[in-house]
């Protein structure tokens, strides 16, 4: 699932799915793919800084892309969506899965 830029319809559907599948607060796993650029990866990590997030990165076989997984406790679906929007706004070229 890739997030289209500023797609409110996408976020409303995601919010509905999150309400149905979890009781909140709940652990949530974000997954992103980004070009292997230390500055972009650092920007992504800063967004989740001081939240108790567990962040794992894995480079692709050829090293061109990096997969970033962020696992943390979120209070509700709105908080989950807020972070997706913040990542899309602050990290150019990120793909949210």
C-alpha positions in Angstrom: 0.0 0.0 0.0 1.7 3.2 -1.2 0.3 6.5 0.1 -0.6 9.0 -2.7 0.3 12.6 -1.9 -2.4 14.4 0.1 -5.0 11.7 -0.6 -7.7 12.3 2.1 -9.7 9.4 0.7 -6.7 7.1 1.3 -6.3 8.3 4.8 -10.0 8.0 5.6 -10.0 4.4 4.4 -6.9 3.7 6.5 -8.4 5.2 9.5 -11.5 3.0 9.1 -9.4 -0.1 8.8 -7.3 0.8 11.8 -10.5 1.3 13.9 -11.7 -2.2 12.8 -8.6 -4.1 13.4 -7.1 -2.8 16.6 -8.1 -1.7 20.1 -6.3 1.5 20.9 -3.7 2.3 22.1 -1.9 -0.3 20.1 1.5 -1.2 18.6 1.8 -0.1 15.0 4.4 -1.1 12.5 5.3 1.6 9.9 7.2 0.4 6.8 8.9 2.8 4.4 11.2 2.5 1.4 13.6 5.3 0.7 16.7 5.9 -1.5 19.8 5.0 0.5 20.7 8.5 1.6 21.9 9.0 5.2 20.3 12.5 5.3 16.9 11.2 4.2 17.1 8.3 6.6 18.0 10.6 9.4 15.1 12.9 8.7 12.8 9.9 8.8 14.3 8.7 12.1 14.0 12.1 13.7 10.2 12.1 13.1 9.9 9.1 15.4 12.6 10.3 17.9 11.7 10.3 21.6 8.6 8.2 21.1 10.0 4.9 22.2 10.2 3.6 18.6 12.1 0.6 17.6 13.6 1.4 14.2 15.2 -1.1 11.9 16.9 -0.4 8.5 17.8 -2.8 5.8 19.6 -2.0 2.5 18.5 -3.5 -0.7 20.7 -6.0 -2.4 22.3 -3.4 -4.6 22.4 -0.7 -1.9 20.2 1.7 -3.8 17.2 1.6 -1.5 16.7 1.2 2.2 13.7 -0.3 4.0 12.9 1.4 7.3 10.6 -0.3 9.8 9.3 1.7 12.7 7.5 -0.1 15.5 5.9 1.9 18.3 2.9 2.3 20.5 0.3 4.7 19.1 -2.6 6.2 20.9 -5.2 6.0 18.1 -5.7 5.9 14.3 -5.5 9.7 14.0 -2.0 9.6 15.6 -0.9 6.9 13.1 -2.2 9.0 10.1 -0.6 12.1 11.5 2.8 10.5 11.4 2.3 9.2 7.8 1.5 12.8 6.7 4.5 14.2 8.6 6.8 11.7 6.9 5.3 12.4 3.4 5.7 16.2 4.1 9.3 16.1 5.5 11.0 13.3 3.6 11.1 13.6 -0.2 10.7 10.5 -2.2 9.6 8.2 0.6 7.3 5.3 -0.2 5.0 4.3 2.6 3.9 0.6 2.7 
